[in-house]
Amino acid sequence: MSAHEMKQRMEAILAARAEAIAPLLDVQGQRADLLKQLALLDEPYGKAYAEAEAGGWTAEELAALGAEEPVKRPKARPRARRTNAKKGAGEAATSATSEASSPAVVPAQDSTGSAAPVGSGAQSS
């Protein structure tokens, strides 16, 4: 076989391969576009799903209706911090130290109402 014939066979093989991949490339482009569109819907879908749950629907009921659990749930709102009854840094350290060093007192289970420190071995009968 001459070099010219080998080159013609190679070109025919490459042409067949290029023809075979063309449909895949077309579908790949369409698929990428649809995946982008789907990603844009993830957040609103998650919000709508959460609103349905807040409205009384359970995940099982929604699944029975054909609604899939969302990939991304909406981010929860940060909770408000409690501002009342703040302790000063010195008070908090003193309180934590005194609580850690003193044994917890648990009321005895008898009718006298006496209390015994936890771990003292005193048991009521």
BELUR-V471859 format. One record per pair of residues at least 4 apart in sequence whose C-alpha atoms are under 8 Angstrom apart, sorted by sequence separation. I is the first residue (numbers start at 0). J is the second residue. If there is no record, write none. Layout:
BEGIN
I J
I J
END
This chain:
BEGIN
0 4
1 5
2 6
3 7
4 8
5 9
6 10
7 11
8 12
9 13
10 14
11 15
12 16
13 17
14 18
15 19
16 20
17 21
18 22
19 23
20 24
21 25
22 26
23 27
24 28
25 29
26 30
27 31
28 32
29 33
30 34
31 35
32 36
33 37
34 38
35 39
36 40
37 41
38 42
40 44
41 45
42 46
43 47
44 48
45 49
46 50
47 51
48 52
49 53
50 54
51 55
52 56
56 60
57 61
58 62
59 63
60 64
61 65
62 66
86 90
87 91
88 92
89 93
90 94
91 95
92 96
93 97
94 98
95 99
96 100
97 101
98 102
108 112
109 113
115 119
0 5
51 56
52 57
56 61
61 66
62 67
86 91
107 112
52 58
61 67
62 68
106 112
107 113
115 121
106 113
107 114
106 114
107 115
105 114
106 115
58 68
104 114
105 115
104 115
105 116
104 116
105 117
103 116
104 117
102 116
103 117
109 123
102 117
107 122
108 123
109 124
102 118
107 123
48 68
48 69
45 68
49 72
45 69
49 73
44 69
45 70
45 71
46 72
45 72
46 73
41 69
45 73
41 70
42 71
41 71
42 72
42 73
END
